[in-house]
Amino acid sequence: MIHAVTLEKRPKPPGFVGGALRVARVAPFRVLRGRRLLGLALFAFVPVLLVLLMRVEGEPRGLGVRMFVDMTTNLHLTGIFQVVLLFLGAAAIGDDIDDGTILYQRLRPLRRGSIVWGRYLACALSGAVLLAPATVALYVAQLADRGVDALLESAPILLTVLWIVVLASLAYSAVFVLLSLLFRRAVLIGLGLTIGWEVLVSRSVPSNAALGTVSFHLRSILWHSTSEGKELGRAMEPFEEAGLIPTPTASAVGLLVAALVLVTAASVVFGRKELKEQPGDA
């Protein structure tokens, strides 16, 4: 007697969005691990360590929220954010291409665009997870000695800086993920881009070129949104006189649109990229 066997249907492959979210849930554990996690975390907390060292050495207590805004402008927005997100963006897909594990994606029913978007979201999330606590720690280190009232009174400034952290994570992750797909030496090229473009151009003689940098828009948002930012951000005054400073809304929307365009471009590049059988040949 022959019994009919009912075969279970093969699970339906996830759609574009579902695939991207599936990758995004797993990728942070690959990007943030081992020495990279420790090194980037220590680097992100450098400003906090500087404040603590000044306290140990008996230096004056500083200027509270003004010093917080000043250190955010001159350290976070001019180096720390870029470097942390550069290493995360370069590793988001580049690690798997270099060691050949990206080939296993062929065995999964995922579109290449979903992989790129998932890794991008993971990179942005990982960056925010590293940078937001470091920002809050710097804020507390600068104002804790003044009491809870001072912390609460200046909380809107902290929220503004945390919003800038989110925008920086989204924008820089898009830049560096695309960079990692275009060049083998993405970290070195990214460092050159950070120093030569993001730092020098955004703070040099006023010109429209500054509008093409992420850091200029981030500093513009801080400059517009806080009185301390206006007082300390003297480098922005020539740009204001030249009529080159956009509104905070325009800067935020511009960064989000730019991120969308760059990740879409990264999806196209990855879709056309030939994956070699030998690790490191891609």
N, C-alpha and C positions, 0 to 999 in steps of 0.2 A: 504494500500500500504506500503510495507516494503522498507525502504531506507538502502542501504548499508553504513556502517560506517567504515571509514578508520582509523585505529589506527596508531598513530605515532610510529615509531620504537624507541625502547629503546636506549638511547645514548650508544655508544660503550665505554666500560671501557678504561681508559687511559693506555698506555703501561708503561713499567718499568720506562723509562726516564721521560715520561710525568707525571706519578704519583709522582715521586721524586720531580720534579720541582714544581708541584702543592702543595705538602707538604711544600717545602722550602719557597714558597711565603707566607704561612700563619704562619708557626712555629715561626719566629722571634718575632711576636707579643705576643706569649705565653711565650717565653723564656725571653725576655726583657720586664719586666713589674714591676710596683710597687716598693717595697722596694729593690728588687733584682737589678733592673736597677740603682737606686740611689746609693746603696751600692757599686756595682761594678764600677760605673763611678767615685765615689769619690776615691776608692782604686786605679784605674788606673791613676788618676791625683795626687797621693801622691808626686811623684818627682817634679811636677810643683809647688805644694804647698810648698815644701821644698825650692825650689829656690826663690820663692816669699818671704818667711819668711826671708831668708838670706838677701835679698835686703832690707826688712823693717828694719832689725836689723843693717843695715849698714855694712854688711860683704863685703869683696872684691868682685868685679864683677865676679870672677871665671876665668876659663880658656877657655871660649867660647866653641868651637866645641870639644876640648879635654875633657872638663867636661861633655858635652852632651854624648860623646861616653863612658866615664867612668860610668856615671849614667845609661846609657842603659845597659852596661855590668853587673854592680853590683846590679841593682835594677830590671830593666825590665826582663832581661834574667835569673835572679836568684831569681825569686819569683813572681813578679807582673803578668807576662804573664801566668805562670802556674796556679796561684790562680784564676784569672779571667776566664780562659778557663775551669778550673775544675768545677766551679759552673755552668757555661753555659752547659758543657757537661753532668754533672750529672742531670741537669734539662731538657735536650733536650727530653728524653723519660721517664726518671725516674719519673718526676712529674705526667705524665699521668698514669703511672703504679700504683703509690702510691694512687692517688685519684680515680682510677677506670675509668677515662675517655678514657683510651686506648681501652676499650671494644667497644666504638662507632666505632672504625676502622673496626669492623666486618661488620658494615652496609654499608661500602663504598667499592666500587670495586677497592681496592688498594692492591697490593702485599705487604707483610710485608717487603720485601727488599726495596721497594720504600719508605716505611715509614722511615726506618732506614737511607737511603741515603738522603732523604729530610730533616730529622731532623739534620743529620750531617752537611749538607750544611748550614742549618739555623744557627747552632751553630758556624760554622767557620765564616760565614758572620757577625753574631752578635759580635763575638770576635774582628774581624777586625774593625767593626764600633765603638767599644769602645776603642780599643787600638791605632788605627791610629791617631785619633784626639789628644789623650793624648801625643803621640810621637811628633807630630807636635808642640803642645803647649810647650813641654819641649825644643824643638829645638829653638823656637822663644824666650822663656824666657831666654835662655842662650846667644843668639846672637843678640837680638833685639837692645840692647844698642850700638852695634857696627855698626849699620846702615844696609841699604838695600844691599849694596855691599857685606858685610860679609855674609848675609843670602844667597845671590845668589852664592857666591863663594863656599860655603860649601854645596850647595844643593845636589850634588851627594852623600854625606854621608847620608843626610836625606833620599834620595831615597833608598839607601842600607838598612837602618834601616827599612823603610816601607816594603821593600821586605821581610825582616826578620819577620816583623809582619804578613805578609800573610802566610809565611811558618809555623810560630808558630801556627797560628790559624788553619791551615789545619792539622798539625801533632798532636797537643795537643787535638784538638776536637775529632780526631779519637781515641786517647788513652782513653779519659775520657767518650766518648759515650759507648765504649766497656766495660769499667769498670762499668758504671752504669747498664749495663745489666747482669753483672756477680755477682755483690754484692749489697746487700741492703744498706750498709753503704758506698756508693761510695765516698762521700766527705771525710770522715775520712781516708779511705784507700788511696784516692788520695793525701791527704796532707802528709801521711806517705811516699808515693811513691815520691812525689815532694822533700821532705826534704832528705829522705834517699837515693834516687837514682839519681834524676835529679840534685840535688845540690852537695851532698857529693861525689858521684862517679865521676861526670863529672869534678870535680875540685881537686880530690885527686891525689894519686900517679899514674903516667901514666900507663895505662893498656888498653887492648882491651875492657874492660867493658865500658869505657867512650864512645866508639863508638856506644853503644846501648842506649845512652841518646839523647833526642832531644836537650837539652840546649847546649851540647858540639858542635853539628853541627851548631847551630845558632851562638854561639860564634866564632866558626872556620870561618864562612863566614865573620863575622865582622872583625876578626883578619886578614884575608887574604885581605879584600877589602879596608881597610883604613890604612894609616900610623899611625893615632892616635890609631887605634885598636892594631897595633903591639907594639906601644910604651907603651900603658897602659895595654895590655893583657899579663902581665908577667907570669900569671898562665898557659899560653899556651906554653911557651918556653920549659918546660920539655917534653911536648908531641911532640913538633917539633924535639927535640933532639932524641926522641925515634922513630921518623918516623911514628907517629900515626895520624898526622893531614891530613885529606883528602882535596882535592881541593874544592873550593866553588861549582863547578858544581856537583861533586860527592856527597857532602853533601845535596844539594838541591834535586837532583834526588833520593837519598836514603830516604829522608824524605817523598817525594811524594809517592814513592813506598810503604814505610811502612804504610802511611795513607791509601792507597788503600787496602792493605792486612788487616789492622785492621778493616776498615769499612766493608769489605767483611765478616770477622769473626763475626762482630757484627750482620750482616744480618742473618748469619747462626744461631747464638745464639737466636736472636729474633724470627726466623722462627720456632724454636723448643720450644720456651718458652710457657708454659701453662699459659693462662691469667685467673685469678680467677674471680669469680663473685663479691666477696666482695673487696672493695678498700683496698689496703694495703696488700693483701694476695699474690700478685704475686711475 
